[in-house]
């Protein structure tokens, strides 16, 4: 094949045997070997900094959703934590808060329920902290690498970060 470009950059291909030479307009410009190679085997566009950072944010958002479920469940868990903290601070005495009592089932005492809620809350909080630290540090690293033109290294940071995010929430809450 013979390859030509017009003034708009549109590629036109003609048989190499000369049988279509009459159709090659004078305004067409023959393409170089490197232009033909790039046309036939286009390189993927490099991702932007925003695209890479969005991948990190999306992985963290997905991980948080796996841990807490919907946002209202996160509110429920936080309210249960507050009630369990208050009950524990009162020496596990007095009225059992409804959020704690709801978990004091199947032979679980109110104290065991409160302690279990507090244990889960501590794991959840630790996972949220790890997600935030990992996410924000990785995004800064990606920005610095992209500013330096180190696209491949930035992509590797994203891949490692997505994997680290998955590990950070494994076994926590609903994950």
Wavefront OBJ file of the C-alpha trace (Angstrom):
o trace
v 0.000 0.000 0.000
v 0.964 3.602 -0.584
v -0.108 6.032 2.135
v -0.782 9.750 1.716
v -2.194 12.504 3.908
v -4.353 15.402 2.859
v -4.159 18.903 4.348
v -6.618 17.904 7.101
v -4.376 14.976 8.110
v -6.759 12.330 6.755
v -4.901 9.252 5.541
v -5.558 7.848 2.066
v -4.270 4.431 1.016
v -3.716 3.198 -2.531
v -2.550 -0.099 -3.995
v 1.237 -0.293 -4.195
v 1.125 -1.904 -7.640
v 0.313 1.441 -9.280
v -3.181 0.400 -10.360
v -4.723 3.310 -8.397
v -2.090 5.961 -9.079
v -4.534 7.908 -11.230
v -6.627 8.565 -8.112
v -3.749 10.079 -6.108
v -4.531 13.798 -6.059
v -1.661 16.242 -6.366
v -2.524 17.815 -2.998
v -1.865 14.547 -1.166
v 1.495 14.204 0.559
v 3.279 10.862 0.776
v 3.688 9.621 4.334
v 7.084 8.653 5.738
v 7.768 5.119 6.982
v 7.497 6.279 10.601
v 4.165 8.018 9.903
v 2.840 4.858 8.235
v 4.014 2.733 11.188
v 2.295 5.049 13.651
v -0.879 5.070 11.526
v -0.995 1.274 11.311
v 0.056 0.709 14.932
v -1.150 3.690 16.934
v 0.285 4.070 20.390
v -2.212 4.440 23.184
v -2.559 7.942 24.491
v -0.758 8.541 27.746
v -3.163 9.005 30.641
v -3.464 12.427 32.176
v -2.631 13.244 35.771
v -6.335 13.710 36.492
v -7.177 10.297 35.007
v -4.549 8.563 37.141
v -5.649 10.384 40.294
v -9.273 9.524 39.542
v -8.337 5.825 39.379
v -6.876 6.132 42.880
v -9.952 7.978 44.200
v -12.286 5.449 42.595
v -10.415 2.532 44.174
v -10.662 4.217 47.589
v -14.361 5.013 47.092
v -15.046 1.409 46.128
v -13.099 0.134 49.137
v -15.014 2.395 51.533
v -18.302 1.221 50.050
v -17.230 -2.416 50.505
v -16.425 -1.759 54.169
v -19.456 0.306 55.163
v -22.045 -0.444 52.535
v -24.226 2.533 51.765
v -23.571 5.924 53.395
v -26.459 5.528 55.821
v -24.932 2.312 57.099
v -21.746 4.270 57.859
v -23.893 6.693 59.874
v -25.508 3.738 61.662
v -22.088 2.283 62.517
v -20.881 5.634 63.815
v -23.960 6.082 65.999
v -23.501 2.556 67.358
v -19.863 3.414 68.130
v -20.870 6.566 70.003
v -23.491 4.658 72.010
v -21.007 1.873 72.797
v -18.384 4.433 73.911
v -20.904 6.094 76.218
v -22.016 2.741 77.643
v -18.391 1.653 78.197
v -17.550 5.030 79.786
v -20.444 4.464 82.224
v -18.832 1.195 83.267
v -21.357 -0.838 81.269
v -23.979 0.176 83.853
v -27.426 1.659 83.451
v -29.730 1.471 80.495
v -28.281 -0.290 77.483
v -28.408 2.100 74.522
v -30.685 0.803 71.752
v -27.813 0.757 69.232
v -25.888 -1.557 71.568
v -28.919 -3.606 72.593
v -29.608 -4.332 68.928
v -26.298 -6.252 68.808
v -26.754 -7.936 72.202
v -28.383 -10.999 70.610
v -27.726 -14.746 70.339
v -26.352 -14.925 73.869
v -24.134 -11.850 73.489
v -24.217 -9.663 76.603
v -24.578 -5.884 76.405
v -20.927 -5.547 77.436
v -19.803 -8.009 74.748
v -21.935 -6.184 72.192
v -20.438 -2.810 73.145
v -16.899 -4.191 73.075
v -17.553 -5.834 69.702
v -18.933 -2.585 68.294
v -15.892 -0.679 69.595
v -13.511 -3.275 68.142
v -15.197 -3.050 64.720
v -15.212 0.747 64.918
v -11.470 0.781 65.642
v -10.830 -1.449 62.615
v -13.065 0.731 60.454
v -11.317 3.906 61.618
v -7.882 2.379 61.021
v -8.951 1.361 57.514
v -10.276 4.867 56.789
v -7.021 6.406 57.993
v -4.979 3.982 55.878
v -7.149 4.720 52.841
v -6.797 8.464 53.271
v -3.039 8.368 53.834
v -2.470 5.956 50.952
v -4.782 7.816 48.567
v -3.436 11.301 49.219
v 0.240 10.280 49.247
v -0.156 8.339 46.010
v -1.897 11.222 44.264
v 0.938 13.570 45.219
v 3.473 11.046 43.972
v 1.559 10.665 40.697
v 1.445 14.438 40.232
v 5.197 14.743 40.797
v 5.988 11.889 38.424
v 3.688 13.214 35.713
v 5.200 16.699 36.074
v 8.597 15.058 35.500
v 7.285 13.213 32.438
v 7.563 9.812 34.150
v 4.221 8.449 32.920
v 5.082 4.759 33.245
v 6.293 5.184 36.814
v 3.125 7.132 37.654
v 1.013 4.299 36.228
v 2.956 1.820 38.377
v 2.237 3.938 41.466
v -1.464 3.758 40.622
v -1.344 -0.034 40.242
v 0.511 -0.472 43.548
v -1.868 1.935 45.280
v -4.988 0.146 44.049
v -3.534 -3.129 45.376
v -2.623 -1.499 48.718
v -6.135 -0.106 49.050
v -7.614 -3.569 48.591
v -5.299 -4.939 51.300
v -6.138 -2.061 53.673
v -9.826 -3.004 53.824
v -9.587 -6.794 53.624
v -11.675 -8.296 56.413
v -12.901 -4.941 57.765
v -16.626 -4.320 58.153
v -18.536 -5.783 55.231
v -15.441 -6.251 53.048
l 1 2 3 4 5 6 7 8 9 10 11 12 13 14 15 16 17 18 19 20 21 22 23 24 25 26 27 28 29 30 31 32 33 34 35 36 37 38 39 40 41 42 43 44 45 46 47 48 49 50 51 52 53 54 55 56 57 58 59 60 61 62 63 64 65 66 67 68 69 70 71 72 73 74 75 76 77 78 79 80 81 82 83 84 85 86 87 88 89 90 91 92 93 94 95 96 97 98 99 100 101 102 103 104 105 106 107 108 109 110 111 112 113 114 115 116 117 118 119 120 121 122 123 124 125 126 127 128 129 130 131 132 133 134 135 136 137 138 139 140 141 142 143 144 145 146 147 148 149 150 151 152 153 154 155 156 157 158 159 160 161 162 163 164 165 166 167 168 169 170 171 172 173 174 175
